[in-house]
Amino acid sequence: MSFSDVFKSSFLDKVTSVTILDMVIAMALAFCLGLFIFYIYKKTYAGVMYSSSFGVTLVALTMITTLVILAVTSNVVLSLGMVGALSIVRFRTAIKEPLDIAFLFWAIAAGIVLAAGMIPLAVFGSVMIGVILLIFVNRKSHVNPYILIISCADQQAENEVQAYLKETVAKSVVKSKTAQKGSVELNLEIRMKDDNTDFINTIADMQGVNSAVLVSYNGDYMG
């Protein structure tokens, strides 16, 4: 064994398994697709608390997936080891919005397809998914519901409030009712005809009504 054979390493032989040009193109496209996914996420977000860190995660996840797949496609042995390494990873973060799962899977799928060399498929598929999400997520096929909390003094005031609501709002459904001596509390889900909320002032001024609270309800429900 010669002196040069001592320092000869198979690790150095794999340095050029992925060319510099392929790395730059793949990572640059992954960054662009990640930004596009982030943009669609911002435009279609309909939750209560927007998290900018989740959007940055989508960009990073697209690039990380591309990086991993580039390494895996260049070495079969590495791919088997990567599967074993990823199998021990546990994610504890709770997904609050069901649509967030689609964005996470979209970022991962875009990174995989891009690193596999299917650039037209990655770009065209991402554009199609983004357009579909913009059309269907931002489309309002229903009237947003509101929760109306009424505190009344007696049964007569309750009947007057419900009779007034039937004439004022498009739909009114009692969700819960709490009755105590000298007070009755109603929780109603209502669908308003328009954005005018002046009817709350009228209800609050009714005889026997102690308070009236209107709360926007953006949760999932069956229309």
N, C-alpha and C positions, 0 to 999 in steps of 0.2 A: 504494500500500500504506500503510495507516494504521499508527500506532504500536502499536495493540493487535494488529494482524495479525503483527507481528514476534514477539510473545511467545505467539502462539497455536500450540499444539502438538497434534499428533494423539495424542501420548502421554497428555496429560491427558484427552483424550476417552475413553480406554479405562479410566479409573479406576473408573467406575461400571459396567463391563461385567459384573462379578460383584458382586452386592449384599453389604453387610456381613452381613446375616442369613444369606445362603447360605454365606458363608465360615465364620461361627460354627457353624452347624449341621453343615456338612460336616466341619470340623476336630474338633468335639466328638465326633461319631459315629465318626470315624476313630480318635480316641484311645481311645474305649470298645472298639471292635472290636480295636484293637491290644492293649489290655490283656487282652481275652478270648483272643486268640491266644497271648499270653504265658502266660496261666494254663494253657491246654491244653498248651503246650510243657513247662511245669514238671511237669504231672501225668503226661505220657506219656514223659518223657525216661528212656531206659534205657541211656545210655552210661556211660563210666567217669568222665570229668571234666565236671561240669556247668559251663557258661559262662553267667553271668548277663548278660554283655554281649551275647550273641546274642539273649536274650530282649528286652532293651531295643532292639536293632536291629529286631526285629519290630514293635514299637510305632512306632518312628521311620519305618520303611519304609512302614507303612500310611498314616501322616500325610503323608509326603513324596509318595507316589504320588497321594494325594488332591489335594494342592496342585498338582502338575504337571498332572493331568487337568483340574482346574478352569480352569487357564490355557489349556490346549489347546482345551477345548470352547468357549471364548469367542472364539477367534481362529483361523481356518484357516491363515493365514500363519505364526502362531506354532507351530502343530502341525507344519508341515513343517520349520521350523527346529529344533524340539525333537527330531524324529527324527534329523536330521543330527548334533545335538550328542550325543545318547545313543549314536549308533553308534560314536563314538570312545572310549567308556568301556570300560576293561578291568578285570575283577575278578580279582585274583590269589589271593584267600583260598581255601584248599582246604576243601571240605565233607567233614567226617569221617564224619558219619552220613547215610545215604541219606534218612532221614525229614526231615532239616533242609531239603532241597530243597523238599519239600512245604510246609513252613511258610513258607519264603521266597515261594514262588509264591502261597500262600494270602494272605499279607499284601499282595502286589502286586495280586492279583485283587480283594481286598476294597476296596482303595483306589480301583481303577479303577471298579468297579461303583458304589461309594458316590458318587464324584465325578460319575458320569454321571447321578445323580438316581434310581437304582434302589435306594432305601433299603430297602424290604421284602426285595428279593432279596439285598442284602448282609447284612442281619441274619439272615434265615431261612437262607440258605446257610451263613453262618459257624456258626450254632448246629448245623445238621445235620452239618457237617464235624467240629465239635468233639465232638459226641456219638459219632459213628462212630469217631473216633480214640481216645476214651476207652474205648470198648468193645473194639476190636480190638487196640490196642497194649498195653493193660494185661492183656489176656487171655493166660494162659499155657496153650498147648496142648501143651506138651512139658516134660520135666524138664530143668532146667538142667544142662549137662555140667560136669565137673571134669577137670582134668589132674592125674594122679597120677605123681609122679616117684619111682622106686624105685632105690636103689643096693644091689646085692647082691654077695656075695663069689664065688658060683659058680652053676652051673646048677641044683643042687639047691634052693638058696634061691629061685631064680627060679620053679621049678615049684611050690614050696610057696606062694609069694605068689599066683600066678595061680590055684591051686586054691582058696585061701581067698577070693579076690575073686569067684570064680564063685558061691560060697555066700552072700556078704555083699551084693554090689551087684547092681543090676538088669541092668547091661550093662557090659562091659569090653572095650575094643578097643585093641590095641597100635598106637601111632602111630609110634614109633621105638625102636630098640634100639642101644645102643653097648656093644660088648664089648672089653675090654682084659684084659691079664694080671692076674688077681687081682680083677677087678671087672666087673660087668655093670650097665649103667644102662638102665632101662626108662621110657618115656614112654607112659602109657596114658590114654585118654579113658574116663571112667566115668560112669555114671548111677546115682545113689544111690536107694535105696528110700525113704529119709526124710532128715531133716536131721541125723541122728546121725552124727558123724565119729569115734566112738571106735574104729572099726576101724583107723584110722591108727596109733593107739597100739599095737594088737595086732601090726600088721605091723612096726612099728619094733622090737618086742621079739623078733621071730622070730630064730632062729639063722641067721646068715649075712647078715642085712640090716643094712647100714650106716646108711641113712637113708631116711626116707619123707616126701615133701612133697606136700601137696594144695593145688592152686591153682584158684580159681574161674575159669571160662572163659565170658565173655559175648559172644564174637564171633559173627559170622554163620556158620552151618553148615547142612548138610543133614541133617535128622533121618531 
